[in-house]
Amino acid sequence: MIPTRGVILVVADERGCETCFGFFKYAEFIKDQGGHIVVESGLGGKWIFEDWVKTPDPRFRAIVKEFSTAGYVIEEQDDFRQV
C-alpha cells in the first residue's frame, strides 16, 4: 500500500552516509472503482513511524530514542545497545 501522506527526515554523517526516518499515513480503506469499500487497512488513520537505522552510531540511535520518548514510536528496538 502506498502512503497517502508522509514526512521524511534524511540525516547525513560527516562522511556523507545517509540515514532516513519517516512518518507515513496510509488510507483507512481500499475502495473499488465505484467508490465502495473493499477492505479496511487496519491502520485507522494513524501515522506510522519507520526508520532505516542499522548503525551503532549513538547520534542516530539518540534520534530514534527521542521519537520514542515523545510517543511517536510504538516499539523501539536498539540492536546495538550495550548490555
C-alpha positions as CSV (number, residue, x, y, z in Angstrom):
1,M,0.0,0.0,0.0
2,I,1.3,3.4,-0.9
3,P,1.2,6.1,1.8
4,T,-1.3,9.0,1.3
5,R,0.9,11.4,3.3
6,G,4.5,11.3,4.6
7,V,7.3,13.2,6.2
8,I,10.9,12.0,5.7
9,L,14.0,13.2,7.6
10,V,17.3,12.4,5.9
11,V,20.4,12.8,8.2
12,A,23.9,12.5,6.9
13,D,27.1,12.0,8.9
14,E,30.5,13.7,8.2
15,R,31.3,11.1,5.5
16,G,28.0,11.6,3.7
17,C,26.4,8.3,4.9
18,E,22.7,8.9,4.9
19,T,20.0,7.6,7.3
20,C,16.3,8.0,6.7
21,F,13.5,8.4,9.2
22,G,9.9,8.5,8.0
23,F,6.4,9.1,9.3
24,F,3.7,7.8,6.9
25,K,-0.1,7.8,6.9
26,Y,-1.9,5.2,4.9
27,A,-5.5,5.1,3.6
28,E,-8.1,3.7,6.1
29,F,-9.9,1.9,3.3
30,I,-9.2,0.4,-0.1
31,K,-12.1,1.2,-2.5
32,D,-13.1,-0.2,-5.8
33,Q,-13.6,2.0,-8.9
34,G,-17.2,2.6,-7.9
35,G,-16.1,4.0,-4.5
36,H,-17.3,1.0,-2.5
37,I,-15.1,-0.1,0.4
38,V,-13.4,-3.4,-0.5
39,V,-11.3,-3.8,2.7
40,E,-10.2,-1.8,5.7
41,S,-6.4,-1.2,6.0
42,G,-6.5,-1.7,9.8
43,L,-4.3,1.4,10.3
44,G,-7.2,3.6,11.4
45,G,-5.6,6.8,10.0
46,K,-2.6,6.5,12.4
47,W,0.8,7.9,11.5
48,I,3.3,5.1,11.2
49,F,7.0,5.6,12.1
50,E,9.6,3.8,10.1
51,D,13.4,4.1,10.2
52,W,16.2,2.6,8.3
53,V,18.8,3.0,11.0
54,K,21.1,0.0,11.3
55,T,24.2,1.6,12.8
56,P,25.9,1.6,16.2
57,D,26.5,5.4,15.8
58,P,25.0,6.8,19.1
59,R,23.9,10.0,17.4
60,F,21.4,8.3,15.1
61,R,20.2,6.0,17.8
62,A,19.6,9.0,20.0
63,I,17.3,10.5,17.4
64,V,15.2,7.3,17.4
65,K,15.1,7.4,21.2
66,E,13.8,11.0,21.1
67,F,11.0,9.9,18.7
68,S,10.2,7.1,21.1
69,T,10.2,9.3,24.2
70,A,7.9,11.8,22.5
71,G,5.4,9.0,21.9
72,Y,5.8,8.7,18.1
73,V,7.2,5.2,18.2
74,I,5.1,2.3,19.5
75,E,8.0,-0.1,19.8
76,E,11.7,0.7,19.8
77,Q,14.5,-2.0,19.5
78,D,18.1,-1.0,19.7
79,D,20.2,-3.8,18.2
80,F,23.4,-2.1,19.3
81,R,22.6,-1.4,22.9
82,Q,25.4,-2.3,25.3
83,V,24.1,-4.6,27.9
